[in-house]
Amino acid sequence: MSTRAALSRRRFLQLGLTASGALLVGFGKSAFARTTTQIELIGEDLVKLTGYVMIERDNGIVIGAPGCEVGQGVFTALPMLIAEELDVDWSRVRVIQLPYDEATDIKPADDVMHGNFNGISEGWKLMREAGATARWLLLQAAANAWATPVTNLHTEAGHVVHADGRKLSYGALARMAAALSLPTDPVALKDPRDFQLIGKPTRTADARAIATGQVRYGIDEYMSQVLVAVMLRCPHPGGSLESLDDKEARAIKGVVDVIRIEGPQPGEASAGILAAGVAVVAENTWAAIQGRRALKATWKPGPWQEESSSRLTASANALLDAAKDGIVLRKDGDFAGSRKRARLTLNARYELPFLAHATMEPPNALIDLRNDGALLVASVQDAPAAARMINALSGLALETIELRLPRGGGSFGRRLHNDFVAEAVLIAKLAGKPVKLMWMREDDLAHDLYRPFGMHELSATLDRRNRVAGWSHHCAATPLEWRTPVKQDASTASGCVETDGFPAGLVDNLDRIFHPLDSGMPRGAWRGQQHTFSAFAEQCFVDEIAAQTRRDAVDLRLEMLGASREIPYRGTGGPVFDSGRLANALKKCAELIRWKEKRSNGHGVGIACNFSFGAHVAHAFEVSMEDERLRIHRAVCVADVGRAVNPLGVEAQLMGATIDGISTALRLQVTVRGGQVQQKDFSDYPLLAMADAPDKIEVHIIESSLDPIDAYEVAIPSVAPALANAIYAATTVRIRKLPLLPELMRML
């Protein structure tokens, strides 16, 4: 049976014909109002995704990719959805990146970020609608040309085919199709059984360009007469510039100006700028860097000059020891009563550090402010918010602001934040010329929006049959939101712990309580968000319960998951969590790692599973110690992400998340002393080296006919606990603090 695609009042298709006779199909009532880009058709939809099809007379197909590609695969997967319904040969398709602007009637939505982690799940029907409607128009045009009913026609590889064998290419029909009216009834979408492209491993649309160095990242973009700016920023959160001697900087050849940028005042909400600073504007990057080095600045510390990692740890421990006055996120049954009745009560405390994003391409932004509008060229994931920020800082009308979105060199949540855009706008306003703002690596690590720091206190009560009867989870952490008053509700815990996270709905008696921890460190979204922050504690604790009760860790998890059922879930990935799907992923992962096989060679195996963003994922590792080196022999990742639009892309996402998760779990942490971040570059924030990577990584995607889930973030939360559990199996060293390697070396 075919699916019917209804077009809402706020999202309707538009047709057009280019001067060359190319048919364009897309969304938005103002789709052709702008001419700054020759062939883009951009439109409005409820999930902030845009799409269009352009068919050339020679039957070439151009499909626009909405959202900023930062490695999440939307540049390929979203156009694949259009191409599937359009019924074209993928080898004939050319994909281009769509810009973003308000003139095309795109309106920001608070719940969906433009090109964010949920682009494929949110675009699943929307992109197919565009392709199906274009195909409908081409069929109607052919029916008119041949004076035959549409029922005598079908499409095949970019052609309309008559029952008698005659063919017309889409290119030949484009002009006639553009003259037709849009369908008044919903257009039928393909039956999934007829998919020719969806579900087939497909190479990244710009893979050749990436491999040959032809892709232009944000850092590669320049324009005529652009000035380059670098900034020296205050190293103290909430601090300010006390004095500045810029004479030597101004004397350097190529330096044009030195500009002071005010930061937010202590206690006030940030308008985008993270820190006060001084920008050196020059004719080229080298002169700007040399000018910054010549600056003589002194800084006035803010209210957080005494903050340190050790103090944060002490404060978190104190909050957990007191275990009072927290924000109650969820309370099921009677945990206190289950403790009194318990045969055994187990407790454990886990610690997680601040984390930086450390993208390979540091933040950068190219901005041209004119009297009649603005052009931003930057890899930003929240384009609507960036446009609003430019509007607020420049006074330019939203409809005059255009954003071009080059491929970004990684994000992991960093490019959801537009602080570097705000800096570029303020510098360009004062410089009076287009400006390219460049961040250095030391800027990126010292002035990030970090994943929160915190600790988890977990307690479990076991009945006489060693079943988990109660679960208590107290989390003391720096809230994701910063520079805003702490709210006494569940929103404060966002980014640290999920109200309905594991094992909510699986045990009768559950307490989940959050204790906000004061800090001046900027915080923001990080890959996997709250799931990476809580899964380490939750899944390691399950292993501790299994070890203490001499249970098999997989069997215990399966027992806790229970019968297959859908459980209400209010967090990211809801509205339900399917215990059966997670159990299936766990069992498959155990099978692939050969969980039941006894190891006698010093090897240990660990496993963990997690539900996040609608996906059900499990990881397993086999490790051993070789002298003082941890060797990871095998890594297995099993994921149920619904229907895999592009299995090759999904595999890459899961494998990349596994590597990223290992890198993060082993060595990465951001530490604070005297209110300042201590990490400066990759020498003290060491990413995973090839020598420490697994000998073998295996990815298994569970086949599914359910709607697709984006795989960008879902596989990272279960990595750290599975790896920690494997280390315990190999060494009997139980690690409760990240990163793992420093703790392992300390405890061996």
N, C-alpha and C positions, 0 to 999 in steps of 0.2 A: 504493500500500500504506500502511495506517495504521501509526503508531508506537505501540507498547505502553508505557504508563507504569507502572513498578513502584513500589510504595510500600514504602520501607524500614522496618525494625523501629523505627528511631529517629524516623521521620517518618510519622505516620499521620493520616488525615483524621478530623475530628470533625464531628458534626452538632448542630444546636441550633435552637430555635425561640424567637424573642423573644415578649414579652407581646403584641405587636401581630400576631403570626402571621407574622413574617418568617423565612424560611429562612436559616440561616447555615451556611456550609461553610468549613472552614479546617483548619489543622494544629495539633497539640499536645494532649497529654492533659489539660492544665489550662486549656484554652482559655476556660472559663467560670468560672474560679475567682475572677476579680476583677471588680469592678463600677465601678471608677473611671472608665472610659469606657463609654458606654452601648452602643455597637454594635460595638466592635472585637473581632475574633477574631484572636488572635495565636498563632503556633505555632513549633515547633522544626523545623529542617531542617539539612541538612548544610552549606549555604552561607550560613547566617545570614540567610536571606530568609524573610519571613512573608507569608501571603496569606489572604484570605477573600472570600467572596461573601455579600452580604445581598440577599435578594429580598423586596420588600414586596408586600403584597396587591394594591396598585394597579399592580403590575408595574414599579415603580421598582427599579432595580438600583444597589446601592452596593458599590463595590469598594475594598478597602483597599490603599494603596500602602506597601510596606515600605521601610525605609531613609530616610535624610534627603536630601531634594531640595536640592541646592546648585547646580543648573544642569546636571547630567549627564543629565537627562531621564527618570529612573526613575519619577517621579510619574505620567507618562503611559504610557511604554512597558511597564512591568510590568503595570499593570491591563489594557492592551490584550491581553496574552497570555491573561489570564483571560477577558476578554470574547470573544475569538476562539473559544475552545473552548466557552464557555458558549452561544455563538450568540445574542448579543443585539445590539440596535441601539445603537451607541455614543452616539447622541444621547440615549438614555434612561439612560445611566450617569452616576452621580455618584461621583467619586473623593474619598476622604478619606485623611488621613495616619495610619498606624498608630503607636501609641506602642511602647515597648520596655520589657519588665520580665521579671525572672527568674521571677515567679510563673506566667507562661504557659509555663514549661518551655523557654525559649530558653536554650541554652548557647553561650557564646562559642567560636569556632574561631580558631585562630591563623592560618590561611591565607586566610581570607576575612573582610574587614571588612564590618560591617553597613552596607549602602548605599554601598559603595565603588565604584571605577571599573569593577568587573566584575559589577555587579548584573544587567545584562541577559543576559550570557553565562551566568552561574551560574543565573539564574532562568528560562532558556529552557524547560526541561522542568517545573520545579517549579510555576511559575505556571500553566502549561497543565494540569497535573494537577488543580489545584484547580477550574478551569473545567470540565474534561472530566468530573470526578466529579460535580459539581453537575448537569451536563446529563444524565448517566446516571441520577441519582436522579429527575429530573423526568420523564424518559422512562418509568421504571418506574412512577412514580405515575400517569401518564396511561394506561399499559397496564392497570393495575389498575382505574382508574376506568371505562374503556371495555370491560374484560374482553376484551382483544385482545392478540395477540403484539406485542412491541416492534418486530418486523420490519415491522409495518404502519405504523410511526410515524417521523416525522423532526421536526427542530426548525427553526425559522425565525423570526428576529427576536424572540426572547423568547416564543415560543409553541411548543407541541407540536402538530403537525399530523397528523391521521389521513389514511390513503390515500383515504378517502371525502370529504375536504375539511373535516371537523370540526376545530375548534381549541380549545385551552385555553391560557390565558396562564400563564406561570410563576408569577405571583402567585396564581392560583387553585389551583395545584398545590403551593404551598410547604408547607402544613400536612401534606399527605399525604406529600410527599417527606421531610420531617423525621422521620417515623415509621419510615422504612425502614432496613434495615441497609446498611452500606457494602458495596460489591462485594468479593467474595473474590478475583477475578481482576483482573489489570491492566486498566485502562480504555483503550480505543483512543483515541488522539489523532488529530486530523484529518490527512488527507493534505494536504501543503502546497498541492497544486493546488486545494484547496477553500477556501483562506483567503479570507475576505471583508474582514477588517480589517488583519491583518498584511501589511505591505508597502504599505499605502495612506497617503499623507501625511495626518497627523492633527494638529490643532491641540493645543497644550499644554492639558492638562485644566483648569488654573486660569489660562489666558491672560487671560480677561476680568477675573478678580479682580485679576491683576497690573496690567493696564492701567488699571483704575479705582481702584487704591490700596486694595483690600479685603483683599489677602493680608497676613497677619501674619507678619513675619519674627521671628527670635529677639529682635531688639532692641526689638520692639514689645510683648513680653509682660510683663505685670505681674500682681500679685495683691494682695489686701487686706493692708494693714499691712506691705507690703514696704519695706525700707530699700534705698537706693541706695549702692553703694560704688564708689569709684575708687581706684587705687593709684599711689603714687610708688615706682618700682622702682629698684634699684641699677643704675647705668649700666655697671658694670664686671662682666664675666663672672666668676663665682666670688667676687665682692666681698660685703661685708656692711655693715650699718648701724653707724656709729661713734658718732654722737650724734644726738639728736632734740630739737627744741624745738617742741612742738605747742600752745603756749598760745594763739597767735593763731588757729590752726585751730579749736580747741575753742570759741573765743568767737564764731565765725560762726553766725548764726541758722540753725537747721536741722541743724547738725552734731550727731550723736548720740554718736559715739565715734571714737577714733583707735586703730587696732590694728596692732601690729607682726607681720609675717609673716617667719619665718625662711626663708632660702634654703638650697639644698644646700651642703655644705661642699666646698671645693676637692678634687677627686679622687674624690669619692664619687658614686655613681649618683644621678640625679635621681629623686625619688619623684613627680614631676609638676610641681613648682614650678620655674620657670626662674631666678628671681632673688629675692633678699631684697627686702623692700619694706615700705611703710607704707600701710595702707588707711584712708581716711577714709570713715566710714559716716554717711549723712545721710538726712534725710526726703525729699530730692529730688535730682535730678542736679546742678542748679545749685549748691546748697549744698555738695555733695560736691566739685565741681570747684573752687569757691572755697576750700574747706578745704584741698585739696591744694596749691593755689598758696600758701597761707599757711604751709605746713610749712617748717621750717628744719632740713634734714637734711644731715649730712656722711657720706660713704661711705668705707669702707676698701677700697682696690683689692685685687683678687684676684691670682692668679699670672700673669694675662695682661695686665697693664697696659702692657706694652711691645709688645703685638701691633699690627701695622699691615698695611695692604694691601701696602705696598712690601716689608716683611719677608717676608710670605708669598710674594710673587713671587720674591724672592731665594732663599728656602728651596726652593721648587719647582724653580727653575732649577738649584740646586746638586744636588738629588736626581737630576734628569734628566741633568745633566752627568756625574755619577758613574756612573749607570746600573748600580748594584749593590745587592745586599741587598734587592731588591724581592720582593714576593709573586707567584710565578708562577701566573697564572690559567689559561693555556693555552699549550701548546707543541706545534706540529705540524711534522713534517719537520725541516729543518735551515736556519734562517734565516741563520745565520752562513755556512754553506756557499753558500747562494744569493747572499749578498753578494759572496763571492769570485768566483763565476762570472758575476756580473751584467755586462751591457753598460753599465748605468747604474743608479746608486743615488740616490734623491731623499730629502730630509729636510725636515721642517717642524715647527714648534712652535706650539701654539695655547694661548690663555689664556682662561679663563672666570671671571667674578666670582661672589661671593655674590649671591643673589637673594632678595628678600622676596616674600611671597605677596600682600600689599597688596590684600586683599579689600575690596570696596566697603562691606561691613558688617563693622566690626571685631569681634573676639571679644567675647562677652558670655554670661552665664549667670545664670539665675534659679533659686535653690535654696531649698527649704523643708525643713528638717531637723526631724523630730518624733521623739518617743520611740518611736512605733510604725512609723516608716518615713520615706522621703524622696521628694520629687518634684523632678526636675530638668527645667527647660524650657530647652532650648538646641539650637542647630543643630550637632550633632556627628555625624561620619560613623562613628566607631568607638564605637557605643553600648555594646557589651559591656565595652569597656575603661573607659568612663566609669562604668558601674555598679560595676565592680570597684574603681575609684579611690574612689568614694564609700563603698563598703564598707570599704576599708582605712583611710580617714581618719576615718570617723564611727563605725565599729564596728557599723553597722546591717546586718542580714542582707540578703543579696542579694535574697531573695524579697520584701522590703519596699520595694525601691527601684524607682520608676517613672520612665521618661524619656519626655517628650513632645518631639517633633522638628519644630519649625516649619521652614518653608523658610528656607534660609540664603542670604545675599547674597554668594555666591561662596565658594570654598574653595581650589581649586588645590593641595590637600594640607594646608592649614592646619588644617581642622577634623577631620583625623585625629588631631591632637594635643589632649590634654585638660588642658593646663596651666591654662587659664583656669577650668576646672571645679574643679580642685584648689584654686585660690585662693578661689573662691566658697565651697567647702565649709569651708575653714579660717576664713574671715571669718564665715560664718553660725554656726559652732560657738561662736565667741567673742561674737558679737552677740546670740545667743539669739532671733533673729527671722528670717523669710525675707529673703533678700538678693538684689538684682539687681546683679551686678558688671558695670560698663561699662568698656571699654577706649577710649581716645582714639586718634586716628590716630598721634600721636607714640609712644604705647605700642606700637602694632602694628608700626611700622617698627623701633623700637629693641629690641624684645624678641620677635622672631620665632624660628622654627626655620628657618634659611636653607638654600637650596640650596647644596651645597658649592662651595668655591673650588678651582680646580685648573688644571693644565696638561697637555697631551698632546704627547708627542714621537712623531711618526710617521715611519717609514722604509719605502720600497718599493724592491725590486730588480726590474729589468726585463731580460728576456732579449733575444736578438738580434732577435726579432720584435716587440719593444716590448710584450710581454705581461707582466703583473704576476706575477712568480714567487715573490716573498716579501713579507711585510708584518710590520713590527714596531711594536708599540704600547706605549709606556711612559706611564703616567699617574701623575702626582704630585698628590695632592689630599687635602683634608680628608675623612676617611671620613664617611659618613652618620651612623653611630653616634657619639655623643659621650658623655663621662663614663663610658666603659667601656673596659677594657683592649683594646688592639689585638690581634686574632686574626691569626695567621699563616696565614690561608686565604682562599678566595674571598669569604667573607661580608663581609670588611672592605671590599672594593671595591664592595659594593652601594650603589647610589645614584650611583656615579661611572662605572662601566664594566661592560658585560656580558661575561662570560666567552666567550660564543658570539656576540657581536655582530659586525657587518660588519667584515671579510670572512671570518670563520671558516667553514670548510667550502667556501670558494670558491677559496682559494689553497692550494698544497701546503705552503708553508713559512710558519709564522706564530708569532710570539712575542707574548704579551700579559702585561704585568707591571705590578703596581700598587705604588706607593710611598706609604705613608701620611704625611700631613703634619700635624704637631701644630697645634692651634688651640683656643682657648677659646670660639669662637663656637658657639652652639647650631645644630645642623643637623637637618633633617627632610625628609620627602617633599615634592616640588614637582612640579607638573603635568608629566607625562611622565617624571619621575624620571631614572634614569641615561641614558635615551635622549636627552633634551635636552642632557645633559651631554657625551655622546660623539659624537652625530651631527654636530655642527658641525665638529669636527675631521676625522672620517672622510670626510664628504661634500665638504668643502672640499679635502681632500687629493687625492681622486679627480680633482677639477677641475685641481689643480696638476699632477698626472701627465699629464692630457690636454693641458694647455697646453705642458708641457715636451717632450712627444713629438709634438706637433702632431696629436693625435687628437681626434675628435669626442667630447665629454664624455658624451653619451648612448650612443654606440656603445661607448665604453670600459666604461661601467657594464653594458651588456647583455653584453659579452664576459665581464666578471668574473662576472656572474650565471650565465652558461652555460645549459645545457639545463634545462628545467623539471623540478624534482625537489624532494622533501621532504628537508630536512637536519635532523638532530637539533639541538634547541635547548633548553638547560636553564634559560634565563632566563624573564622574564615574557613570557607569550604562547606558550610552548612547548606541547607537546613537539617541534614541528617548525616550521621556517621554510620556506616554499614559494618557491623562487627564481622560478618561473614567474609566480606571482601578483604578485610585486614587479615583475618585468619588464613585465608587462601594464600595471600602474599607471604605470610610468615611460613606456612608449610612448604611452599615452593622454594623459598630461600633456604630452609633447613635441608630440603632434599638436595639442592644444588651444592651446598657446602659440605654435604655428607655428614650431617650433624651427629648421627648415631654412631659414626665410625670412631673407634677408640684410637687416640693418638699416643704413641709411646716414644716419639722422637723430640720431645720438648716443645712440640707445637701445641697451641691452644686455639680454640674456636669460640667466638662470641657472636651474639645475635641481638637484634633490636628491631622494633617495628614502630610505625607512627602513622597517624592520620593528619594530613594538613592540606588545606586549600582544595579539599574534595578528593585527594588522591590517597591511596592506601599503599604504603611502601615498607619494605623490610630490607635490612642490610645484615650481612654476615662477613666476618673476617677470620682468616687463619694466620696466626703470627707465631714468632719464636724470638728468643733473644740469642744473638750471636755475639759473644763477649758483651760489650756494653751498647750494642746496636740493636734496635728493634727492627726486625725484618718482617714485612707484610708479604706473605706468600700469595694469598688469594683474597680478592674482594668480590663479593656477590651482591648485586642489587636487583631486587624484584619489585616491580611497580605495577599497580593497577591505576591507570590514568584515563580510564574510559577508552573510547575509540582513539587509536593513535592516528592522527591525520597524516603525519609523516614519520613513520617508524624510525627512519634514519636520524631525523632531527631529535626525536624523543630519546633515542639511545644516546646521542651526543649529550643531551641535557642531563641525563641520569649519570652518565660516566663523568661528565664535568663536575657535577655536584658531588659525586663521590670523591674525586680528587680534591676539590675545594674543601670538603668536609674533613678529609684526612689532614690536609695542610693546616687548617684552622685548629683542629683538635690536638695536633702534636706540639706545636710551638707558638702559636700566635696569641699575643695579649698586648693590650695597651695599658701601661702603668702610669701612675701620677705621683709626682713628688713636688712639694711646694706649690701646688696648684697648676703645675705644668706637665704636659705630656712628655714622656722620656724618649719615645721612639722617634727617630729622625729619618731613617731610610730602611731599605731591605736588609741591611746588615744587622739591625736589631728588631726587625719585624720580618723574620725569614720565612718566605714561602717555601712550599715543598720542593725539594730537589729531586731530580730523576732517580738518584741512587736510593732515596727513601720511599719511592712510589711502590705500589704493589707489583709483584712479579706478573700478576694476571688480574684483570678486571673483567667480570662477567655480568652482563646486563640481560635481564629477562623481562619482557613486557607482556603482561597478562592480556590475552585477547579479550575484547569486550565490544559489545554493541551499544553501550551507553554513551551519552554525549561526552566529548573530549574535555580533558582537564589539562591546563598548561603544566608542563613538567619542569619549568625553569627553577622553581624553589623547593619542590616537594621532596627531593631526595636527600637534602642535606641534614635534616634534623636527626635521622636515625644513625648517622655515621659515627659520631663521637661516642654514644653509648655502646654501640656494637663493638667498636675498637677497644674501648675500656674494658668491656666484658671479655674480649679475647685476650687482652693483656693479663687479666686476672687468671684466666684459664691456663695460660702459659707460665705464669710466674707466681701466682697466689698473692700478688700485690693488688690490693683494692684501692683504686684511685678515685677520689671524690672531688678533685679540683682540676680545672682546666687552666693552662694546657697540660697535656698528659706527660710529655717527655721530661720536663723539669721535675715533676712529682715522682715519676718512675725512677729517675736517677737518684733522687733524694732518698727514696724508700728501699731501694735494692740493697 
